[in-house]
């Protein structure tokens, strides 16, 4: 909608009204006519790229999930063991010397059982053990905050990097498919001195 110009009669009428009104701020200078509204700025136009049937989609949009998955976190940790042995372990070529299954345990019980198992394995001179956590059950309550499933799966790698286990654990890695895949972890222990 465009503004029209005031006619001379309307300007005279406005001056009469303005003379009878008391100013709210007498210190400020007053103008004879009201200032016109500024013209609105045009928003930059956004145009979708042309779509052709049979073409491939572009890059995938970024995920809303800000925290990387456990697999990505473990994959990004630096390798602190022998590179050749690490490669064999990742391919499932090394046989674990011990294993523990934490399925169905509460966090408190699983934490204490894991601590005892890792410390005993280290004392016995074992180098590679398998910790089975399971992949977890999908329990979406439909609340406003998304809930990650697999409580043990998310907590076990953290427990293994915290004291007292961090003193004996050299490397934690997701297990090969033949040993449980993403539901289990290889834990490579330091040499017993």
ChimeraX commands (.cxc) that place a marker at each C-alpha (Angstrom):
marker #1 position 0.00,0.00,0.00 radius 0.5
marker #1 position 1.48,3.35,-1.02 radius 0.5
marker #1 position 1.00,6.57,0.90 radius 0.5
marker #1 position -0.69,9.44,-0.82 radius 0.5
marker #1 position 0.35,13.06,-0.49 radius 0.5
marker #1 position -1.68,15.30,1.79 radius 0.5
marker #1 position -3.71,17.99,0.12 radius 0.5
marker #1 position -3.16,21.65,1.17 radius 0.5
marker #1 position -6.52,21.62,3.05 radius 0.5
marker #1 position -5.41,18.56,5.04 radius 0.5
marker #1 position -2.10,20.22,5.86 radius 0.5
marker #1 position -3.92,23.31,7.18 radius 0.5
marker #1 position -6.24,21.13,9.26 radius 0.5
marker #1 position -3.25,19.24,10.68 radius 0.5
marker #1 position -1.54,22.54,11.66 radius 0.5
marker #1 position -4.67,23.67,13.53 radius 0.5
marker #1 position -4.86,20.39,15.43 radius 0.5
marker #1 position -1.13,20.47,16.22 radius 0.5
marker #1 position -1.37,24.06,17.57 radius 0.5
marker #1 position -4.09,23.07,20.05 radius 0.5
marker #1 position -2.25,20.03,21.37 radius 0.5
marker #1 position 0.27,20.19,24.22 radius 0.5
marker #1 position 3.67,18.74,23.53 radius 0.5
marker #1 position 4.82,15.77,25.60 radius 0.5
marker #1 position 8.49,16.71,25.23 radius 0.5
marker #1 position 8.73,20.51,24.92 radius 0.5
marker #1 position 12.55,20.38,24.69 radius 0.5
marker #1 position 12.55,18.44,21.43 radius 0.5
marker #1 position 12.12,20.44,18.24 radius 0.5
marker #1 position 8.91,19.68,16.40 radius 0.5
marker #1 position 8.50,19.19,12.72 radius 0.5
marker #1 position 5.79,20.74,10.62 radius 0.5
marker #1 position 4.63,17.53,8.97 radius 0.5
marker #1 position 4.80,13.92,10.09 radius 0.5
marker #1 position 7.69,12.07,8.52 radius 0.5
marker #1 position 6.81,9.45,5.95 radius 0.5
marker #1 position 7.28,5.83,6.90 radius 0.5
marker #1 position 10.48,4.30,5.60 radius 0.5
marker #1 position 10.09,2.06,2.63 radius 0.5
marker #1 position 10.33,-1.62,3.54 radius 0.5
marker #1 position 13.42,-3.41,2.34 radius 0.5
marker #1 position 12.88,-6.34,0.08 radius 0.5
marker #1 position 13.92,-9.66,1.56 radius 0.5
marker #1 position 16.41,-11.59,-0.52 radius 0.5
marker #1 position 14.60,-14.01,-2.72 radius 0.5
marker #1 position 15.30,-17.71,-2.27 radius 0.5
marker #1 position 14.95,-19.89,-5.27 radius 0.5
marker #1 position 15.04,-23.65,-5.17 radius 0.5
marker #1 position 17.30,-25.29,-7.71 radius 0.5
marker #1 position 15.59,-26.71,-10.76 radius 0.5
marker #1 position 14.55,-30.32,-10.40 radius 0.5
marker #1 position 15.06,-32.82,-13.16 radius 0.5
marker #1 position 13.53,-36.28,-13.04 radius 0.5
marker #1 position 16.22,-38.93,-12.68 radius 0.5
marker #1 position 18.89,-36.71,-11.10 radius 0.5
marker #1 position 20.54,-37.62,-7.84 radius 0.5
marker #1 position 19.85,-35.73,-4.66 radius 0.5
marker #1 position 22.45,-33.28,-3.43 radius 0.5
marker #1 position 24.34,-33.47,-0.18 radius 0.5
marker #1 position 22.48,-34.87,2.79 radius 0.5
marker #1 position 21.18,-32.24,5.19 radius 0.5
marker #1 position 22.92,-31.97,8.55 radius 0.5
marker #1 position 21.58,-34.17,11.31 radius 0.5
marker #1 position 19.78,-32.63,14.25 radius 0.5
marker #1 position 21.70,-34.87,16.62 radius 0.5
marker #1 position 24.61,-32.84,17.96 radius 0.5
marker #1 position 26.32,-35.62,19.85 radius 0.5
marker #1 position 28.14,-38.19,17.73 radius 0.5
marker #1 position 27.28,-41.84,18.20 radius 0.5
marker #1 position 29.36,-44.09,20.43 radius 0.5
marker #1 position 30.77,-45.81,17.34 radius 0.5
marker #1 position 31.94,-42.44,15.94 radius 0.5
marker #1 position 33.41,-41.40,19.30 radius 0.5
marker #1 position 35.38,-44.64,19.65 radius 0.5
marker #1 position 36.47,-44.45,16.00 radius 0.5
marker #1 position 37.87,-40.94,16.54 radius 0.5
marker #1 position 39.98,-41.86,19.58 radius 0.5
marker #1 position 43.70,-42.11,18.85 radius 0.5
marker #1 position 45.21,-45.59,18.64 radius 0.5
marker #1 position 47.46,-46.15,21.66 radius 0.5
marker #1 position 48.39,-49.74,20.88 radius 0.5
marker #1 position 50.37,-51.41,18.13 radius 0.5
marker #1 position 48.80,-50.45,14.79 radius 0.5
marker #1 position 49.13,-53.94,13.31 radius 0.5
marker #1 position 47.54,-55.60,16.34 radius 0.5
marker #1 position 44.81,-52.97,16.34 radius 0.5
marker #1 position 44.00,-53.77,12.71 radius 0.5
marker #1 position 43.76,-57.49,13.48 radius 0.5
marker #1 position 41.55,-56.77,16.47 radius 0.5
marker #1 position 39.18,-54.56,14.44 radius 0.5
marker #1 position 38.86,-57.27,11.76 radius 0.5
marker #1 position 37.98,-59.91,14.38 radius 0.5
marker #1 position 41.19,-61.90,13.83 radius 0.5
marker #1 position 42.26,-61.79,17.49 radius 0.5
marker #1 position 40.44,-64.13,19.88 radius 0.5
marker #1 position 39.44,-62.54,23.19 radius 0.5
marker #1 position 40.99,-64.26,26.22 radius 0.5
marker #1 position 38.01,-63.47,28.42 radius 0.5
marker #1 position 34.46,-62.20,28.13 radius 0.5
marker #1 position 31.73,-60.80,30.31 radius 0.5
marker #1 position 28.06,-60.37,29.51 radius 0.5
marker #1 position 26.34,-57.40,31.18 radius 0.5
marker #1 position 22.87,-58.04,29.69 radius 0.5
marker #1 position 20.02,-57.34,32.09 radius 0.5
marker #1 position 22.14,-55.72,34.81 radius 0.5
marker #1 position 21.40,-52.39,36.41 radius 0.5
marker #1 position 23.96,-49.60,36.08 radius 0.5
marker #1 position 25.20,-50.01,39.66 radius 0.5
marker #1 position 25.63,-53.75,39.41 radius 0.5
marker #1 position 27.15,-53.63,35.92 radius 0.5
marker #1 position 29.69,-51.00,36.98 radius 0.5
marker #1 position 30.95,-53.01,39.95 radius 0.5
marker #1 position 30.99,-56.29,37.97 radius 0.5
marker #1 position 32.89,-54.64,35.11 radius 0.5
marker #1 position 35.46,-53.14,37.49 radius 0.5
marker #1 position 36.09,-56.52,39.12 radius 0.5
marker #1 position 36.29,-58.36,35.79 radius 0.5
marker #1 position 38.76,-55.91,34.21 radius 0.5
marker #1 position 41.00,-55.82,37.29 radius 0.5
marker #1 position 41.02,-59.66,37.57 radius 0.5
marker #1 position 41.75,-60.03,33.85 radius 0.5
marker #1 position 44.66,-57.60,34.12 radius 0.5
marker #1 position 46.02,-59.40,37.19 radius 0.5
marker #1 position 45.84,-62.72,35.27 radius 0.5
marker #1 position 47.89,-61.22,32.43 radius 0.5
marker #1 position 45.12,-61.22,29.80 radius 0.5
marker #1 position 45.50,-58.68,27.02 radius 0.5
marker #1 position 42.19,-58.74,25.09 radius 0.5
marker #1 position 38.78,-59.17,26.70 radius 0.5
marker #1 position 35.28,-58.82,25.31 radius 0.5
marker #1 position 32.63,-56.81,27.15 radius 0.5
marker #1 position 29.11,-57.54,25.91 radius 0.5
marker #1 position 26.58,-54.81,26.64 radius 0.5
marker #1 position 23.87,-55.49,24.10 radius 0.5
marker #1 position 22.46,-52.93,21.71 radius 0.5
marker #1 position 19.68,-51.82,24.03 radius 0.5
marker #1 position 15.92,-51.70,23.68 radius 0.5
marker #1 position 14.08,-48.87,21.98 radius 0.5
marker #1 position 12.01,-47.26,24.72 radius 0.5
marker #1 position 10.77,-43.99,23.29 radius 0.5
marker #1 position 8.23,-42.57,25.71 radius 0.5
marker #1 position 7.30,-39.85,23.25 radius 0.5
marker #1 position 8.55,-37.09,25.54 radius 0.5
marker #1 position 10.02,-33.78,24.39 radius 0.5
marker #1 position 13.60,-34.93,24.99 radius 0.5
marker #1 position 14.84,-37.80,22.82 radius 0.5
marker #1 position 16.18,-40.73,24.82 radius 0.5
marker #1 position 19.12,-42.76,23.56 radius 0.5
marker #1 position 18.64,-46.47,23.98 radius 0.5
marker #1 position 21.31,-48.80,25.25 radius 0.5
marker #1 position 22.18,-47.41,28.68 radius 0.5
marker #1 position 25.03,-49.86,29.23 radius 0.5
marker #1 position 26.25,-49.42,25.67 radius 0.5
marker #1 position 26.71,-45.69,26.31 radius 0.5
marker #1 position 28.13,-45.92,29.82 radius 0.5
marker #1 position 30.65,-48.78,29.52 radius 0.5
marker #1 position 33.14,-46.87,27.27 radius 0.5
marker #1 position 33.06,-43.98,29.74 radius 0.5
marker #1 position 33.66,-46.28,32.70 radius 0.5
marker #1 position 36.62,-47.86,30.93 radius 0.5
marker #1 position 38.30,-44.47,30.46 radius 0.5
marker #1 position 37.80,-43.36,34.08 radius 0.5
marker #1 position 39.84,-44.38,37.14 radius 0.5
marker #1 position 40.51,-47.06,38.36 radius 0.5
marker #1 position 40.10,-48.81,34.99 radius 0.5
marker #1 position 41.95,-46.17,32.97 radius 0.5
marker #1 position 45.20,-47.35,34.59 radius 0.5
marker #1 position 44.89,-50.83,33.08 radius 0.5
marker #1 position 42.91,-50.22,29.86 radius 0.5
marker #1 position 44.99,-49.34,26.81 radius 0.5
marker #1 position 42.34,-49.27,24.04 radius 0.5
marker #1 position 38.56,-49.61,23.72 radius 0.5
marker #1 position 37.03,-50.44,20.36 radius 0.5
marker #1 position 33.71,-51.63,19.02 radius 0.5
marker #1 position 33.75,-55.39,18.47 radius 0.5
marker #1 position 33.77,-57.10,15.10 radius 0.5
marker #1 position 30.46,-58.52,13.86 radius 0.5
marker #1 position 31.64,-62.05,14.67 radius 0.5
marker #1 position 32.03,-61.06,18.34 radius 0.5
marker #1 position 28.81,-59.06,18.76 radius 0.5
marker #1 position 29.25,-55.97,16.58 radius 0.5
marker #1 position 27.95,-52.75,18.05 radius 0.5
marker #1 position 26.58,-54.60,21.09 radius 0.5
marker #1 position 30.06,-55.47,22.40 radius 0.5
marker #1 position 33.45,-53.86,22.98 radius 0.5
marker #1 position 37.01,-55.08,22.69 radius 0.5
marker #1 position 39.04,-53.95,25.67 radius 0.5
marker #1 position 42.78,-54.20,25.14 radius 0.5
marker #1 position 44.61,-54.19,28.47 radius 0.5
marker #1 position 48.11,-52.96,29.33 radius 0.5
marker #1 position 50.88,-55.40,30.11 radius 0.5
marker #1 position 50.94,-56.62,33.68 radius 0.5
marker #1 position 54.14,-55.30,35.26 radius 0.5
marker link #1:1,2 radius 0.2
marker link #1:2,3 radius 0.2
marker link #1:3,4 radius 0.2
marker link #1:4,5 radius 0.2
marker link #1:5,6 radius 0.2
marker link #1:6,7 radius 0.2
marker link #1:7,8 radius 0.2
marker link #1:8,9 radius 0.2
marker link #1:9,10 radius 0.2
marker link #1:10,11 radius 0.2
marker link #1:11,12 radius 0.2
marker link #1:12,13 radius 0.2
marker link #1:13,14 radius 0.2
marker link #1:14,15 radius 0.2
marker link #1:15,16 radius 0.2
marker link #1:16,17 radius 0.2
marker link #1:17,18 radius 0.2
marker link #1:18,19 radius 0.2
marker link #1:19,20 radius 0.2
marker link #1:20,21 radius 0.2
marker link #1:21,22 radius 0.2
marker link #1:22,23 radius 0.2
marker link #1:23,24 radius 0.2
marker link #1:24,25 radius 0.2
marker link #1:25,26 radius 0.2
marker link #1:26,27 radius 0.2
marker link #1:27,28 radius 0.2
marker link #1:28,29 radius 0.2
marker link #1:29,30 radius 0.2
marker link #1:30,31 radius 0.2
marker link #1:31,32 radius 0.2
marker link #1:32,33 radius 0.2
marker link #1:33,34 radius 0.2
marker link #1:34,35 radius 0.2
marker link #1:35,36 radius 0.2
marker link #1:36,37 radius 0.2
marker link #1:37,38 radius 0.2
marker link #1:38,39 radius 0.2
marker link #1:39,40 radius 0.2
marker link #1:40,41 radius 0.2
marker link #1:41,42 radius 0.2
marker link #1:42,43 radius 0.2
marker link #1:43,44 radius 0.2
marker link #1:44,45 radius 0.2
marker link #1:45,46 radius 0.2
marker link #1:46,47 radius 0.2
marker link #1:47,48 radius 0.2
marker link #1:48,49 radius 0.2
marker link #1:49,50 radius 0.2
marker link #1:50,51 radius 0.2
marker link #1:51,52 radius 0.2
marker link #1:52,53 radius 0.2
marker link #1:53,54 radius 0.2
marker link #1:54,55 radius 0.2
marker link #1:55,56 radius 0.2
marker link #1:56,57 radius 0.2
marker link #1:57,58 radius 0.2
marker link #1:58,59 radius 0.2
marker link #1:59,60 radius 0.2
marker link #1:60,61 radius 0.2
marker link #1:61,62 radius 0.2
marker link #1:62,63 radius 0.2
marker link #1:63,64 radius 0.2
marker link #1:64,65 radius 0.2
marker link #1:65,66 radius 0.2
marker link #1:66,67 radius 0.2
marker link #1:67,68 radius 0.2
marker link #1:68,69 radius 0.2
marker link #1:69,70 radius 0.2
marker link #1:70,71 radius 0.2
marker link #1:71,72 radius 0.2
marker link #1:72,73 radius 0.2
marker link #1:73,74 radius 0.2
marker link #1:74,75 radius 0.2
marker link #1:75,76 radius 0.2
marker link #1:76,77 radius 0.2
marker link #1:77,78 radius 0.2
marker link #1:78,79 radius 0.2
marker link #1:79,80 radius 0.2
marker link #1:80,81 radius 0.2
marker link #1:81,82 radius 0.2
marker link #1:82,83 radius 0.2
marker link #1:83,84 radius 0.2
marker link #1:84,85 radius 0.2
marker link #1:85,86 radius 0.2
marker link #1:86,87 radius 0.2
marker link #1:87,88 radius 0.2
marker link #1:88,89 radius 0.2
marker link #1:89,90 radius 0.2
marker link #1:90,91 radius 0.2
marker link #1:91,92 radius 0.2
marker link #1:92,93 radius 0.2
marker link #1:93,94 radius 0.2
marker link #1:94,95 radius 0.2
marker link #1:95,96 radius 0.2
marker link #1:96,97 radius 0.2
marker link #1:97,98 radius 0.2
marker link #1:98,99 radius 0.2
marker link #1:99,100 radius 0.2
marker link #1:100,101 radius 0.2
marker link #1:101,102 radius 0.2
marker link #1:102,103 radius 0.2
marker link #1:103,104 radius 0.2
marker link #1:104,105 radius 0.2
marker link #1:105,106 radius 0.2
marker link #1:106,107 radius 0.2
marker link #1:107,108 radius 0.2
marker link #1:108,109 radius 0.2
marker link #1:109,110 radius 0.2
marker link #1:110,111 radius 0.2
marker link #1:111,112 radius 0.2
marker link #1:112,113 radius 0.2
marker link #1:113,114 radius 0.2
marker link #1:114,115 radius 0.2
marker link #1:115,116 radius 0.2
marker link #1:116,117 radius 0.2
marker link #1:117,118 radius 0.2
marker link #1:118,119 radius 0.2
marker link #1:119,120 radius 0.2
marker link #1:120,121 radius 0.2
marker link #1:121,122 radius 0.2
marker link #1:122,123 radius 0.2
marker link #1:123,124 radius 0.2
marker link #1:124,125 radius 0.2
marker link #1:125,126 radius 0.2
marker link #1:126,127 radius 0.2
marker link #1:127,128 radius 0.2
marker link #1:128,129 radius 0.2
marker link #1:129,130 radius 0.2
marker link #1:130,131 radius 0.2
marker link #1:131,132 radius 0.2
marker link #1:132,133 radius 0.2
marker link #1:133,134 radius 0.2
marker link #1:134,135 radius 0.2
marker link #1:135,136 radius 0.2
marker link #1:136,137 radius 0.2
marker link #1:137,138 radius 0.2
marker link #1:138,139 radius 0.2
marker link #1:139,140 radius 0.2
marker link #1:140,141 radius 0.2
marker link #1:141,142 radius 0.2
marker link #1:142,143 radius 0.2
marker link #1:143,144 radius 0.2
marker link #1:144,145 radius 0.2
marker link #1:145,146 radius 0.2
marker link #1:146,147 radius 0.2
marker link #1:147,148 radius 0.2
marker link #1:148,149 radius 0.2
marker link #1:149,150 radius 0.2
marker link #1:150,151 radius 0.2
marker link #1:151,152 radius 0.2
marker link #1:152,153 radius 0.2
marker link #1:153,154 radius 0.2
marker link #1:154,155 radius 0.2
marker link #1:155,156 radius 0.2
marker link #1:156,157 radius 0.2
marker link #1:157,158 radius 0.2
marker link #1:158,159 radius 0.2
marker link #1:159,160 radius 0.2
marker link #1:160,161 radius 0.2
marker link #1:161,162 radius 0.2
marker link #1:162,163 radius 0.2
marker link #1:163,164 radius 0.2
marker link #1:164,165 radius 0.2
marker link #1:165,166 radius 0.2
marker link #1:166,167 radius 0.2
marker link #1:167,168 radius 0.2
marker link #1:168,169 radius 0.2
marker link #1:169,170 radius 0.2
marker link #1:170,171 radius 0.2
marker link #1:171,172 radius 0.2
marker link #1:172,173 radius 0.2
marker link #1:173,174 radius 0.2
marker link #1:174,175 radius 0.2
marker link #1:175,176 radius 0.2
marker link #1:176,177 radius 0.2
marker link #1:177,178 radius 0.2
marker link #1:178,179 radius 0.2
marker link #1:179,180 radius 0.2
marker link #1:180,181 radius 0.2
marker link #1:181,182 radius 0.2
marker link #1:182,183 radius 0.2
marker link #1:183,184 radius 0.2
marker link #1:184,185 radius 0.2
marker link #1:185,186 radius 0.2
marker link #1:186,187 radius 0.2
marker link #1:187,188 radius 0.2
marker link #1:188,189 radius 0.2
marker link #1:189,190 radius 0.2
marker link #1:190,191 radius 0.2
marker link #1:191,192 radius 0.2
marker link #1:192,193 radius 0.2
view
